């Protein structure tokens, strides 16, 4: 998130797309409503389902699952053709003026540089996506934005196909509905207005999910809505600490603080790794970040002479190690064991029946969780034969969040310390205790029995004991924060990190949140004084980086340092200094003309990226492609689905439905309900929540119900190319058919929280979802796939 939920009170127009805050993030809805009361803010909801947020919105517009780029591209086209963009912001603070290689082109659904493999999979050579440069290597620009090769003109050309009529036909809305949204949201493309886009898994869980997010960000850049109070691109996370887990490198492609993961081929040495450091932007400090990280991990053994033990750092082999690829390798018998730490793959994974079968190919499986989840008991699942499964399963009873202490980083990047409320029951232990005991036992075995390469384990800096034999969460936090090696003084900013071994830091973006043990900033609970203009609450918790609440906040003021909107003055230059209500992401002592040159300090270009010359595998700008399974042909270009999408499914995982297959005529999508959390492992074992929402259900429209002869409570069977499930039908007008290219198609919706373990059981929606994913992140396409549905006979709840 570029902002925080509290900042929503400063918004004029909200657009909620791919998320449902009233049900799934109710605290955020409090701040949305505050803006409506305080500022008369308007709320737009764009969603396949008329959900509870839509029920209180000023404007609801239906959207066919998987067509987000068509819709967002149409909004960009509308802004560009009707002069509804923030011209000064776009010209000065984005790369709109940059000139692109003269050979760049887009034809037949492919960008220039496309290479088509024998299997039809596309990869891109990005040479023609690059900026033009002069003899000194400087970017060539056209400040007038008129050159046909400048980013601004290329965007206008590319999205000119995204007319209101084409968008409406593709997305399943009327032209009038699209224009109403376009008029209202692009009204924020001016200095005195702030527009906020909120999204969640409805945007990301797609075979073009990364480009969906890019399209959201590009629209906000065109409207001047990034870096300002009440603006921003704000992701509503699926769990309370998703932000913290990704910050700390839960994803396989990152090291902590979003440092790129090392690979054996490209980064055999520290020098090779540092050679990939960008030449401009704040990422030029990457050598300091990696050296301090290695110092934190290997301590006194990490010296400049041995490259800070860089050889000890594991290197990826160049293959994809995302969720789907891991399970396919598991299915081939290539993995011996797996730790499932607070994850319930056997409910949450795509094509989950095959993933459960893959778990049976392991020699051992360790599950750390509060209850015996479906993953811990995968061998009990439907269609599984325990007599044929040799996997040895170990269940480690874990502690719940209120049974342990530590920090949590919420969607707004706000880090807050939480104390332990009660002791965990019985033999349950917190995760830190488990990790500590596991490491110490492994180290003991290496010390006594040796091994092929023991030094990375034996020399690891592991000094977390609290004096009673339990690891100290505070000591871990201090190491993450960073400190000077010689005198062990906590760092207050990542600006003090060095590349000479004098500083240690476990995650550079967290420097300052736990700089001392007595009064760490993440424990602070000081509200703003009543009457404070914007409510940034800088004394409440600590937000990375350096307690900044709005990212890229130099963009909240013009070149002269004056706020675009005097009523929302995040900063103001008084002639000598900036008067601030946030931590600036620029050198505040410099005159405004200097900081105006690099308003996006993390970007190599120093400006916002309407164009991505590198980093995206499927194009420098988003383009509409159909979901991998779709009942409709792509009318916007000649490629049916994203040609770079990860069609991960091969062999047993490869069941896919071709476009417009009459055997699977309906669009299926998945979502969440308020009463259950994720796979339901916790909530389905709590009687009061289970009683509130006891059963899996299949939500269908009244028109589809009439066609099938189904009433609410009747059992229906939903089938895809992967499998089928039976569950009660829920007939509501919240789910409505969409009319696309002249043909009406029904949408079927299902929550995905149920499984066969716990107190309240039900069919797992992910039995139906495909093993395909986004080209950049490999996130599975859960939100749009094809199904059939029929009346199954009987009525009432379905168990198991």
C-alpha positions, 0 to 999 in steps of 0.5 A: 500500500502506498498509503494507510487505511487511516488516510482513507479519510482524506479521499474524494473518490474511492474505486473498489475493484477486486476487493470487498472491504465491508465484508473482508476488511471491515476496519478499512470500511470505517475510514471509507465511511469517515471520508463519506461523512467528512468530505462527501466522498463517493464510493464506486464498486466494480465487481462480478458480485453485488457484494455488501460493499456494493450495497452501500456504494454510490455506484456499482458496476458489474465486471466479468471475472478476468477482464480488469485490464480491459476496464482499466485500459478503458479508463486510461483511454478516457482520461487521455482522450478527454483531457481528464489527466493531471497534465503537470503531474504527468509531465514532471513526475512520470516517464510520460516524456521519455522516448522509446526505441523506434522499433517498438511495436505491438501487433496481433497481441504480441509486443516486439521482441516476442519469441514463440517456443515449440510449445507456443509459450512466448518469451520476450527480448526487451531491447525494443522496450528500452528508452532512447539515450543520447551520447552521454547516456541520458534519457531522451525526452520530449517535455511537450509530450508530442513526439510519437515515440514518447511514452505518453503518445504510445499509451494513447495509441495503445489504449485507443482500441479500448473504447467505451463500447469495446470495454462494455462488451468485453467486461459485461457492463453497459456503455452508460455504466462504464461512462458513469464510472469514467466520469466520476473517477477521472474527476480526481485528475486535478490538483484539488481532488484525491482518488483512491483505488483499493484492490485485493485478490480479485486483481492479483489471482489472475494469469495477468495479475501483475499487469492488473496491478500495473494498470491500477498504478498507471491509472493513478499516475495519470490522475496524479493520485500517487504520493498525495493524501487520500490517493494511492494504490492500496492493496487489501491483504488476505491476512493481517501479516501478509505485508510483514511476511513478504517484507521478510522474504516469505516468497522464494524470489526475494531476500529480506527487504525485497533484495533480489534472490541470488542465483547460481548462474548469474551471481556466483560471487558477491561482486557479480551480485553487486554488479546488478545494482541499479546505477540510479535511484535509491537501490544504488545502495544495494551493496550496503543492504546485502553486506549488512544482511550477511553480517547479521547472519554470519556475524564475526565470520563475515568479513570484507576479506571473505565477501561477508560469507557470501558463499554460504548464502544459498543460490537458486538453480534458475528454476521456478520454485513457486507454489505450483512448480513445487507441487508438480515437482513433488508429484514427480517424486523429486522432493523428499520432504516439506515443512508446512508452517501455518499453511494449509495447502490441501485446501488452499492450493489450485487443483487441490486434489492433485496437490493432495496426491502429490503430498503422498509422494513425499517421504516426510511432511512436517505441519506446524499448526493449531489444529490437525488441518487438511494438510496434516491429514491429507491422506484422509481426503476424498479419493485418497487411499492411506494404505498406498501412502508412505509419507510420514507426517509430523504435526507440531502444535503451534501457538496462536497469535495471542499466545506469543509476542512479536511484531505484525506488519499490517497492510499499511506497512505499519509495524506494531508490537503485540505482547503475549496474552496467554500461554499456549495450551498443552504441548503447543509452542510458538514458531520462534521456539520451534525454529530455535530448537530445530536449528540447534538440533541441526547444528548439533548433528553437523558438529558431531556427524559432519556433512558435505558443507557444515560451515554455513550452519556451524558459523551462523550467528545465532544469539537469541536466548532470553536467559531462560532457554527460550529465544527472545523475540526482542533480540530477533527484532533488534537484529532485523532492525540493524545495529553497529557491529562493534558497539551493538547500537541500534540503527535509527535509519537505513541511511546509516548502513555500510558495505564494510562490515561495520553494520548488521541488519536483517531487513534494511527497510525495517531499520528504526522500528526496534532500535532499542529494547526499552522504547522501540518505535513499534511499541509507541501508541501516541495519537495525533493531537485533536484537530490535526489536519491529515491524521498521519499519527506518526507516533502510533507504531512505526511504518516502513520505511523510516516511519513514512506513512505515504510513499512517494510523498514528494509528489504531494507538492508542486515543483516549488514545494507548495501543496497541490491542494492547500486543504491537504498540506502534507508538506509546504516549503516556507522559503527555508524548510519544509513544514511537514505532517509526514516523514519526507522521502526526499532530502527536506533541506534541499530546495524544492527544485532539487527534490522535484527532479526525483520524486520517485526515489526508488525508481531508477528514472526518478519518476513514476513508471507509466512504462516498464522497460524491464522487470515485466515478462509480459510487456512494458504496458498492460494488455487485455487477454482473456483468462486461460479458461474463457467462454469468449474469444479475445476481441481486443487482439489476436491472442486468446490468453496471456502468451507468457502466462505460466501454463504450469499444469503438465501431465496430471496437473494439466487439465484445462478447458479450451475456449468456449467449450460447450461442456463448461458454459459458465464462469466460476469464481471464488471469494471469501466470507466474513466469518471464516479466515483463509482455509478455515483451519482456525475458524471452522474449529471455533463453534461460534464462527462455524454456527454463523457460517456452517456450510460451503455453498454455491451462489447462483443467480435466480435466472440460472436457478430457474434454468436448472430447476434449483432452489436455495438449499438444493444440492448442486454439482459443480464440475470443471476439467479438474473435478467436481464437488457437491454443495448446497445452492444459494440463490441470490440476485447478488450473482448476476449474468453478464452480457458479453459480445451479445451473449449472456453468460452466467457466473457461479460463485463459491467461498473457498474456506471449507475442507474435510477436517475440523468441526464444520466441514464442506467441499473444497472449492479449489478442487475445481481451480486450474494450475495456471498462473501469472507470468511474473509472480506465478500466483494461480488464476483462482478468480476466473475459470469454466465450469458446469453445474447441475441439480444433484438431488437432495437438499440440506447441508453437505458434510465432508 
